[in-house]
Structure formats: structure tokens, C-alpha cells
């Protein structure tokens, strides 16, 4: 099976949902015995996160601003609501076919156990389908 070799998580400010999504995705990949990287690499799954409005809503100096180039690197983009999905299509010229809307509200801080559990439940079916467990 051909699986996405590059996955991007995008929220508003790259402070809560997208970095937690990145963390959960990497954790699930490891469970399936796949390697991941923060840089595009032909042998590992590239996983990253960004925000569409980092400059105005982020207090985190490590937050990454979404760009068209960053989106173009991703084979799959996970986002968290319809507004973000529409922005990715309109402002960053991303194909609707590669965007998956997880419908996760912005109510928990980054790494909160409730947010991690919700993302694990929503992301696990994709991981299991795309990355069958290696022996």
C-alpha cells in the first residue's frame, strides 16, 4: 500500500491542536513501527504542524506560520474545522482532496490528556489504514 510520506497538521496559531496532532501522529507511527522526521526524507514519514495566523495569535516563539510551500510539501493536511479547511483552499491554494477535517474544537491546551485522547481516537483509523503494523 502506498501511504502518505508527508503529513501536516494546521490550526489557527500552531499552539494547541496542530502541535498535539503532530505529537499524536508520531506516537501512533512508532506503534506501527514506522519512522518519522521533521524534515522531508524519502525513507521516513515527514510530519509537521503550522498555524494560519501565527503572527497575531501566537505567543509561542516556536510556532510555525503556514505557507503555500509548506502545504505543497504535504501529501495530507489535517485541520480542525471548516473555516481552516476553507482558508487552506482559498489562501494557500491547497487541493481539497488532500485536506482532512478532524472537527476538533480549540478548548484544551497543547498536550492536554483530553485533547490527546480525542486526537488518538480520530487519527488511529487513518494510521491503521495507511501504515499497517510492520513485523
LONUSE-237022 format. One record per residue (C-alpha): residue number from 0; residue in one letter; x, y, z. Coordinates in steps of 0.1 Angstrom, whole numbers. Layout:
<NUM 'A' <X Y Z>>
...
***
This chain:
<0 'X' <0 0 0>>
<1 'X' <12 35 -8>>
<2 'X' <10 56 23>>
<3 'X' <14 94 27>>
<4 'X' <50 102 32>>
<5 'X' <43 137 44>>
<6 'X' <16 148 68>>
<7 'X' <9 184 80>>
<8 'X' <-14 195 109>>
<9 'X' <-28 230 106>>
<10 'X' <-47 250 132>>
<11 'X' <-51 287 139>>
<12 'X' <-20 296 159>>
<13 'X' <1 264 159>>
<14 'X' <-1 264 197>>
<15 'X' <-26 237 208>>
<16 'X' <-43 214 183>>
<17 'X' <-17 212 155>>
<18 'X' <14 205 177>>
<19 'X' <-7 180 197>>
<20 'X' <-18 164 164>>
<21 'X' <18 162 153>>
<22 'X' <28 146 186>>
<23 'X' <0 120 185>>
<24 'X' <6 111 148>>
<25 'X' <43 105 156>>
<26 'X' <34 84 186>>
<27 'X' <10 63 165>>
<28 'X' <35 59 137>>
<29 'X' <60 45 163>>
<30 'X' <34 20 175>>
<31 'X' <30 8 139>>
<32 'X' <69 6 136>>
<33 'X' <73 35 111>>
<34 'X' <100 61 114>>
<35 'X' <92 99 112>>
<36 'X' <112 130 106>>
<37 'X' <107 168 110>>
<38 'X' <124 172 76>>
<39 'X' <113 157 42>>
<40 'X' <131 124 39>>
<41 'X' <125 97 13>>
<42 'X' <128 69 39>>
<43 'X' <108 84 68>>
<44 'X' <73 99 72>>
<45 'X' <76 137 73>>
<46 'X' <53 151 100>>
<47 'X' <50 188 108>>
<48 'X' <25 214 121>>
<49 'X' <17 250 114>>
<50 'X' <-8 278 120>>
<51 'X' <-26 300 96>>
<52 'X' <-25 331 118>>
<53 'X' <7 327 139>>
<54 'X' <17 363 140>>
<55 'X' <-15 377 156>>
<56 'X' <-25 349 180>>
<57 'X' <7 331 189>>
<58 'X' <28 338 220>>
<59 'X' <49 307 212>>
<60 'X' <81 318 195>>
<61 'X' <84 282 181>>
<62 'X' <51 284 163>>
<63 'X' <54 279 126>>
<64 'X' <34 301 101>>
<65 'X' <16 282 74>>
<66 'X' <28 289 39>>
<67 'X' <18 276 5>>
<68 'X' <52 259 2>>
<69 'X' <47 241 35>>
<70 'X' <13 229 23>>
<71 'X' <27 218 -10>>
<72 'X' <52 196 8>>
<73 'X' <23 177 24>>
<74 'X' <5 148 8>>
<75 'X' <-21 150 35>>
<76 'X' <-32 180 56>>
<77 'X' <-52 175 88>>
<78 'X' <-71 205 100>>
<79 'X' <-96 211 128>>
<80 'X' <-127 229 114>>
<81 'X' <-144 240 82>>
<82 'X' <-131 276 84>>
<83 'X' <-95 264 85>>
<84 'X' <-102 240 57>>
<85 'X' <-117 268 36>>
<86 'X' <-86 291 44>>
<87 'X' <-62 264 32>>
<88 'X' <-80 261 -1>>
<89 'X' <-86 298 -6>>
<90 'X' <-54 314 8>>
<91 'X' <-28 287 5>>
<92 'X' <-41 271 -28>>
<93 'X' <-43 236 -13>>
<94 'X' <-63 209 -30>>
<95 'X' <-95 199 -12>>
<96 'X' <-87 163 -19>>
<97 'X' <-57 163 4>>
<98 'X' <-74 180 34>>
<99 'X' <-90 161 62>>
<100 'X' <-111 180 87>>
<101 'X' <-110 164 121>>
<102 'X' <-136 187 137>>
<103 'X' <-117 193 170>>
<104 'X' <-127 224 189>>
<105 'X' <-100 246 204>>
<106 'X' <-107 242 241>>
<107 'X' <-77 224 255>>
<108 'X' <-40 235 259>>
<109 'X' <-13 217 239>>
<110 'X' <-7 182 252>>
<111 'X' <-38 181 274>>
<112 'X' <-48 144 281>>
<113 'X' <-84 150 268>>
<114 'X' <-71 165 236>>
<115 'X' <-45 137 231>>
<116 'X' <-73 111 236>>
<117 'X' <-96 128 212>>
<118 'X' <-69 130 186>>
<119 'X' <-58 94 191>>
<120 'X' <-94 83 185>>
<121 'X' <-98 103 153>>
<122 'X' <-63 96 139>>
<123 'X' <-59 59 147>>
<124 'X' <-82 48 118>>
<125 'X' <-60 67 93>>
<126 'X' <-28 54 108>>
<127 'X' <-41 18 108>>
<128 'X' <-53 20 72>>
<129 'X' <-22 38 58>>
<130 'X' <5 23 79>>
<131 'X' <-1 -14 85>>
<132 'X' <19 -26 115>>
<133 'X' <53 -39 105>>
<134 'X' <66 -71 119>>
***
